[in-house]
Amino acid sequence: MPLPKDSSIRVRFAPSPTGHLHLGGARTALFNFLLARHYKGTLVLRIEDTDRERSTQESIAAILDGLSWLDLGWDEGPFYQTKRLDRYRELGHHLLEKGLAYRCDCTQERLESRREEALKKGLPPRYDGRCRERSVDPSSPHVIRFRTPENLAIVFDDLIRGTLSFDSGVLDDLIILRTDGMPTYNFAVVVDDIDMKITHVIRGDDHINNTPRQIPIFQALEAPLPDFAHLPMIYGPDRTRLSKRHGATSVMAYRDMGFLPQALVNYLVRLGWSHKDQEIFSREELVSYFDLDHVGSSPSVFNPEKLLWLNAHYLKNSPGEELVPLLREQLPPLTVPLPQSQDPAHWIRVADELKGRSKTLVELAQFAHPFLEHSRTIDPEARKKILTPENGGVLEQISLALRSLSQWTGESLRNAFSQVGEALHLKLGELAQPVRVAVTGRTVSPGIFEVLLLAGREVSLARIDEAVRLSQEPVSDIQESRNGKEDLHD
Ligand code: GLU
């Protein structure tokens, strides 16, 4: 269904602050955001905090942090439902006066026993309507129930799922205001969507059963109906609803695991939406291409491998200077920084050199650490396998050749390595691996000449000499130091 290409679109993101911003919520926020931007409309942020027991300030802060990390700004709000209680009461009483709602003083016990009776008879456990025609004393404790119209077919065109119809006979006379005057979820949502002039309600399909409950309330309040779009579920790889069992579901956990927000946004948008077979989208492209016509109705499956792949792509293509502050956040505080770590240009070189082989910022930080910190930890396995007495001899030869260099450049290093290789009848790889372990402490790193250039002459030579010493220690000492120093693992 084509949407108007003007600024009349008003959408909302309406989280309940009962936890962090999870991936499903972030996708709902993103789709609303993109639709608002695409049609130059308005995104309203509404915090649905009427569940006082479960709503917390920390969750509100966590949701706002998540949105700001993903760079999903809104145009109006945040509006808090707890600040609008008078308005819900006003409209609840308006419905009461019009006979479209009624007071109910049924006790919990009565409701419970009716419920059980209905269940025993195999009937849906609905309110039996006892108070529909009674006049309940307004000064006694009571709730206000909506008088759901009888025998009404509720039909709406879901922008994603097509035409859906429900029979009002299956709906309860739902409570709209509780005994303490608090609105219930379905009532507050409708009052807000009306007051905030929402034109399109785009939310997860866990709300699809609420829509037929909400439509008669819109009608009773004589308000135009918004369009509805229910986004398909997100499944875990085992095709059950995505949950903590499948790994992290909180947006901020992905930041802590070293993901870039652009990668997560790019990943989330493809959970349900597609644009031809394009996988990578800039923000501008998303705003320009996004529409609901290309949101599918079948559930999408969360694929952590693909998210990692996207993250690696965004890391590789981010300029070093943008990565440096993020790299600093991921690194443990440097104890004794290398002299070159004082130079901002060194950090940029390190980030640029290593970003292409890192899937996350955490990995980038691990690769970068030996080029920023004075001492580096040697992986015990690498020490045992690579820093053997035989390789100690190789390292000694390399150290001698490197010391004689008048210049520390890619070309001079390459020449030194070929001379040693020729003399010892060893290939470059055979020379490079012990040097790599000596300088970085790890068996995986960028090319050996880049490593030596990044570490610099002094640091490289000192580390190679230290490795020569270590390679001559008997293996039992190594075993001991492995057992005694678990922290050698980084
Ligand atoms: N507050 C609801 C939630 O967080 C969303 C309500 C809506 O979008 O209508 O699930």
Residues whose N, C-alpha, C, O or C-beta is under 5 A from the ligand:
A	BS01	LIG	A14 P15 S16 E48 V189 R203
